[in-house]
Amino acid sequence: MDNQNPNAERHEGIAGREPSTPAGVSSVPFSPNLEQVIEELDRVKRVMLHHERLATLGQMTACIAHEIRNPVNIISTSLQLLMMEGKIPAETKDEFRTIFNELTRIGNMVNSLTDFARDKKAGIRNVDAVEALKRTLNLLKFQLRLEKIEATLTAPDAPVWVKVDPDRITQVFLNILCNARDALNLIREKKICGILKYAGWKPAIMITAAATRDRCATISISDNGIGIPNDLRHKIFTPFFTTKDNGSGTGVGLSIAKGIISDYGGTLELDPNNTEGAIFVIKLPLAESRQP
């Protein structure tokens, strides 16, 4: 120890000790380059702000889920009683069964929102992607018919097995299809059909599904709307980003869909080569077994 500087050992001990840092935040090393230090501090600030936003979002989600669960349970129970007591007309039983199934699905989604610690593998099984698409289209058939949107599905007769949670994959398909529907309605609302380009235009959604040579289930969902501007394409999967008018969209549908597909080892991308309308392409690993 330097006798001329009794604090030398103390400084050395402090300098040699690594301070603990939060997950995702690295310690700032000493650098003579002030610009690098400032950049690192800015990065740390962004990480901490991101964690704060996630915590706030978690609290908001729990509150919203609670408010949704109560009326859903009441409606579901009332519907069950009507069905048990035979008070539903025979000609509408199928429609009421669909309503009940969708209420159950909403309940499952709400439960998953409030249980962040749940095993993501829970509920996963072999699902025929083609049948899942057909069920999703069936949920939207009345709305699409009302809005005069033609939806077509081109797929093989053989099942295309993927290993997913059926409720979550339905959510993915619904989010993308509803996004396409909104894009088509935008043309109608803004009355741009009068432009020569849209003369005789009829709104359409085209869906294809197939098992491809890369051992993937490849699902394409496209529309013949106005498309997505090039300068916005890189933002469409960003949470809360939306091009819709205030109040008509939350900007989380595509972000949620991409996250779900990623959980199953797949990808969800916007076709960069398409210039008219929008084409979303989902790729999921084919299930090892062909039986659910």
C-alpha positions as CSV (number, residue, x, y, z in Angstrom):
1,M,0.0,0.0,0.0
2,D,1.2,3.5,-0.8
3,N,2.0,5.2,2.5
4,Q,1.7,8.6,0.8
5,N,-1.8,7.8,-0.2
6,P,-3.8,6.0,2.5
7,N,-6.9,5.9,0.3
8,A,-5.1,4.1,-2.6
9,E,-6.1,0.6,-1.4
10,R,-9.7,1.7,-0.7
11,H,-10.0,3.1,-4.3
12,E,-8.4,-0.1,-5.7
13,G,-10.9,-2.3,-3.8
14,I,-13.9,-0.3,-5.1
15,A,-12.6,-0.2,-8.6
16,G,-12.1,-3.9,-8.6
17,R,-15.7,-4.7,-7.5
18,E,-18.3,-5.3,-10.2
19,P,-21.6,-3.6,-9.4
20,S,-24.8,-5.6,-9.9
21,T,-27.0,-4.6,-12.8
22,P,-30.5,-5.4,-13.8
23,A,-31.2,-8.1,-16.4
24,G,-30.6,-6.7,-19.9
25,V,-28.6,-3.7,-18.7
26,S,-24.8,-4.0,-18.9
27,S,-22.4,-2.1,-16.7
28,V,-20.8,1.0,-18.3
29,P,-17.0,0.4,-18.7
30,F,-14.6,3.3,-18.2
31,S,-13.8,4.9,-21.5
32,P,-11.9,8.0,-22.4
33,N,-14.4,8.4,-25.3
34,L,-17.2,10.5,-23.8
35,E,-19.4,9.9,-26.8
36,Q,-19.3,6.2,-26.3
37,V,-20.2,6.6,-22.6
38,I,-23.2,8.8,-23.5
39,E,-24.4,6.3,-26.2
40,E,-24.2,3.5,-23.6
41,L,-26.1,5.6,-21.0
42,D,-28.8,6.3,-23.6
43,R,-29.0,2.6,-24.4
44,V,-29.4,1.7,-20.7
45,K,-32.1,4.4,-20.4
46,R,-34.0,2.9,-23.3
47,V,-33.8,-0.6,-21.8
48,M,-35.0,0.6,-18.4
49,L,-37.9,2.5,-20.0
50,H,-38.8,-0.6,-22.0
51,H,-39.0,-2.6,-18.8
52,E,-41.1,0.0,-17.1
53,R,-43.5,0.0,-20.1
54,L,-43.8,-3.8,-19.9
55,A,-44.6,-3.6,-16.2
56,T,-47.3,-1.0,-16.8
57,L,-48.7,-3.0,-19.7
58,G,-48.9,-6.1,-17.5
59,Q,-50.9,-4.2,-14.9
60,M,-53.2,-2.8,-17.5
61,T,-53.7,-6.2,-19.1
62,A,-54.6,-7.8,-15.8
63,C,-57.3,-5.1,-15.2
64,I,-58.7,-5.3,-18.7
65,A,-58.8,-9.1,-18.6
66,H,-60.7,-9.0,-15.3
67,E,-63.3,-6.6,-16.8
68,I,-63.7,-8.8,-19.8
69,R,-63.9,-12.1,-17.9
70,N,-67.0,-11.1,-15.9
71,P,-69.4,-10.3,-18.7
72,V,-68.1,-13.2,-20.8
73,N,-68.8,-15.6,-18.0
74,I,-72.3,-14.2,-17.5
75,I,-73.2,-14.4,-21.2
76,S,-71.7,-17.9,-21.5
77,T,-73.6,-19.2,-18.5
78,S,-76.9,-17.6,-19.7
79,L,-76.4,-19.2,-23.1
80,Q,-75.8,-22.6,-21.6
81,L,-79.0,-22.4,-19.6
82,L,-81.0,-21.4,-22.7
83,M,-79.5,-24.4,-24.6
84,M,-80.1,-26.8,-21.7
85,E,-83.7,-25.7,-21.3
86,G,-84.4,-26.0,-25.0
87,K,-85.3,-22.4,-25.5
88,I,-83.2,-21.9,-28.6
89,P,-85.0,-22.4,-31.9
90,A,-83.8,-25.5,-33.8
91,E,-83.0,-23.5,-37.0
92,T,-80.5,-21.3,-35.0
93,K,-78.8,-24.0,-32.9
94,D,-75.7,-24.1,-35.0
95,E,-75.2,-20.3,-34.8
96,F,-75.7,-20.4,-31.0
97,R,-73.2,-23.2,-30.7
98,T,-70.7,-21.1,-32.7
99,I,-71.4,-18.1,-30.3
100,F,-70.8,-20.4,-27.3
101,N,-67.6,-21.8,-28.7
102,E,-66.3,-18.3,-29.4
103,L,-67.1,-17.2,-25.8
104,T,-65.1,-20.1,-24.6
105,R,-62.2,-19.1,-26.8
106,I,-62.4,-15.5,-25.4
107,G,-62.3,-16.9,-21.9
108,N,-59.2,-19.0,-22.7
109,M,-57.5,-16.0,-24.2
110,V,-58.3,-13.9,-21.2
111,N,-57.0,-16.6,-18.9
112,S,-53.7,-16.7,-20.8
113,L,-53.4,-12.9,-20.5
114,T,-53.6,-13.0,-16.8
115,D,-51.2,-15.9,-16.4
116,F,-47.8,-14.8,-17.7
117,A,-46.1,-17.7,-15.9
118,R,-48.1,-20.4,-17.6
119,D,-46.3,-23.1,-19.6
120,K,-46.4,-22.0,-23.3
121,K,-46.5,-25.7,-24.2
122,A,-49.8,-26.1,-22.5
123,G,-52.6,-26.7,-25.0
124,I,-50.2,-27.5,-27.8
125,R,-51.2,-30.4,-30.0
126,N,-51.2,-31.5,-33.7
127,V,-53.7,-29.3,-35.6
128,D,-54.7,-29.4,-39.2
129,A,-53.9,-25.9,-40.5
130,V,-56.4,-26.2,-43.3
131,E,-59.2,-27.1,-40.9
132,A,-58.2,-24.3,-38.6
133,L,-58.4,-21.9,-41.5
134,K,-61.9,-23.2,-42.4
135,R,-63.1,-22.7,-38.9
136,T,-61.8,-19.2,-38.8
137,L,-63.4,-18.3,-42.1
138,N,-66.7,-19.8,-40.7
139,L,-66.5,-17.3,-37.8
140,L,-66.2,-14.4,-40.2
141,K,-68.7,-15.7,-42.9
142,F,-71.6,-13.5,-41.9
143,Q,-69.5,-10.4,-41.6
144,L,-67.7,-11.0,-44.9
145,R,-71.1,-11.7,-46.6
146,L,-72.5,-8.5,-45.2
147,E,-69.5,-6.5,-46.4
148,K,-69.6,-8.3,-49.8
149,I,-66.0,-9.5,-49.5
150,E,-65.3,-12.8,-51.3
151,A,-62.9,-15.1,-49.4
152,T,-61.4,-18.2,-51.1
153,L,-59.3,-20.9,-49.6
154,T,-57.1,-23.1,-51.8
155,A,-55.6,-26.0,-50.0
156,P,-54.9,-29.8,-50.5
157,D,-57.4,-32.4,-49.4
158,A,-54.8,-34.0,-47.2
159,P,-54.3,-32.4,-43.7
160,V,-51.4,-30.1,-43.1
161,W,-50.3,-30.9,-39.6
162,V,-48.7,-28.3,-37.3
163,K,-48.0,-28.4,-33.6
164,V,-49.8,-25.4,-32.1
165,D,-52.4,-24.3,-29.6
166,P,-55.6,-24.3,-31.6
167,D,-57.0,-21.2,-29.9
168,R,-53.8,-19.2,-30.5
169,I,-53.5,-20.2,-34.1
170,T,-57.1,-19.2,-34.6
171,Q,-56.2,-15.9,-33.1
172,V,-53.4,-15.5,-35.6
173,F,-55.7,-16.2,-38.6
174,L,-58.4,-13.9,-37.2
175,N,-56.0,-11.0,-36.7
176,I,-54.6,-11.2,-40.2
177,L,-58.0,-11.8,-41.9
178,C,-59.5,-8.8,-40.0
179,N,-56.6,-6.7,-41.0
180,A,-57.3,-7.6,-44.7
181,R,-61.0,-6.9,-44.2
182,D,-60.3,-3.5,-42.8
183,A,-57.9,-2.7,-45.7
184,L,-60.6,-3.6,-48.2
185,N,-63.2,-1.5,-46.3
186,L,-60.8,1.4,-46.4
187,I,-61.2,1.5,-50.2
188,R,-65.0,1.6,-49.9
189,E,-65.0,4.2,-47.1
190,K,-62.7,6.6,-48.9
191,K,-64.6,6.1,-52.1
192,I,-61.5,5.6,-54.2
193,C,-63.3,3.0,-56.2
194,G,-64.2,5.8,-58.6
195,I,-60.6,6.0,-59.6
196,L,-60.0,4.3,-63.0
197,K,-57.6,1.8,-61.3
198,Y,-60.5,0.5,-59.2
199,A,-63.2,0.5,-61.8
200,G,-65.1,-2.8,-61.4
201,W,-63.1,-3.6,-58.4
202,K,-64.5,-6.3,-56.1
203,P,-63.0,-6.8,-52.6
204,A,-61.4,-10.2,-52.2
205,I,-59.3,-12.2,-49.8
206,M,-57.3,-15.1,-51.1
207,I,-55.9,-17.8,-48.8
208,T,-53.6,-20.7,-49.7
209,A,-52.2,-23.5,-47.5
210,A,-49.8,-26.3,-48.3
211,A,-47.0,-28.5,-47.0
212,T,-43.9,-27.3,-48.8
213,R,-40.6,-29.0,-49.6
214,D,-38.8,-27.2,-46.8
215,R,-40.8,-29.2,-44.3
216,C,-43.0,-26.3,-43.5
217,A,-46.7,-25.5,-43.5
218,T,-46.8,-22.4,-45.7
219,I,-50.0,-20.3,-45.4
220,S,-50.5,-17.2,-47.5
221,I,-53.3,-14.6,-46.8
222,S,-53.6,-11.8,-49.4
223,D,-56.1,-9.1,-50.3
224,N,-56.6,-6.8,-53.3
225,G,-56.7,-3.6,-51.3
226,I,-54.5,-0.5,-51.6
227,G,-51.5,-2.3,-50.0
228,I,-49.0,-0.9,-47.5
229,P,-46.7,2.0,-48.4
230,N,-43.0,1.1,-48.6
231,D,-42.0,3.6,-45.9
232,L,-44.4,1.9,-43.5
233,R,-43.7,-1.8,-44.2
234,H,-40.9,-2.0,-41.6
235,K,-43.3,-0.8,-38.9
236,I,-46.3,-3.0,-39.3
237,F,-45.3,-5.6,-36.7
238,T,-44.4,-2.9,-34.2
239,P,-46.7,-3.0,-31.2
240,F,-49.3,-0.1,-31.2
241,F,-48.4,1.0,-34.7
242,T,-51.5,1.5,-36.8
243,T,-52.5,3.4,-40.0
244,K,-56.2,3.3,-39.0
245,D,-58.1,6.3,-37.8
246,N,-58.0,6.9,-34.1
247,G,-60.3,4.6,-32.2
248,S,-60.7,2.1,-35.1
249,G,-57.6,0.0,-34.3
250,T,-55.2,-0.8,-31.5
251,G,-52.1,-1.6,-33.6
252,V,-51.4,-4.8,-31.7
253,G,-53.0,-7.5,-33.9
254,L,-50.1,-8.2,-36.2
255,S,-47.6,-7.9,-33.4
256,I,-49.5,-10.5,-31.4
257,A,-49.8,-12.7,-34.4
258,K,-46.0,-12.6,-35.2
259,G,-45.2,-13.3,-31.5
260,I,-47.5,-16.4,-31.4
261,I,-46.0,-17.8,-34.7
262,S,-42.5,-17.1,-33.3
263,D,-43.4,-19.1,-30.2
264,Y,-44.0,-22.2,-32.4
265,G,-40.7,-21.8,-34.3
266,G,-42.3,-20.2,-37.3
267,T,-42.2,-16.9,-39.2
268,L,-44.8,-14.3,-40.2
269,E,-43.7,-11.9,-42.9
270,L,-45.1,-9.4,-45.3
271,D,-44.2,-10.3,-48.9
272,P,-41.8,-7.6,-49.9
273,N,-42.2,-8.2,-53.6
274,N,-46.0,-7.6,-53.8
275,T,-47.0,-4.1,-55.0
276,E,-50.8,-4.4,-55.0
277,G,-52.7,-5.3,-51.9
278,A,-50.9,-7.1,-49.1
279,I,-49.6,-10.7,-48.8
280,F,-48.8,-12.1,-45.4
281,V,-46.9,-15.4,-45.4
282,I,-46.8,-17.8,-42.4
283,K,-44.4,-20.6,-42.2
284,L,-44.6,-23.2,-39.4
285,P,-42.7,-26.4,-39.0
286,L,-44.7,-29.5,-40.0
287,A,-45.6,-31.7,-37.1
288,E,-43.6,-34.9,-36.8
289,S,-46.7,-37.0,-36.5
290,R,-49.6,-36.8,-38.9
291,Q,-52.1,-37.6,-36.3
292,P,-53.5,-35.0,-33.8
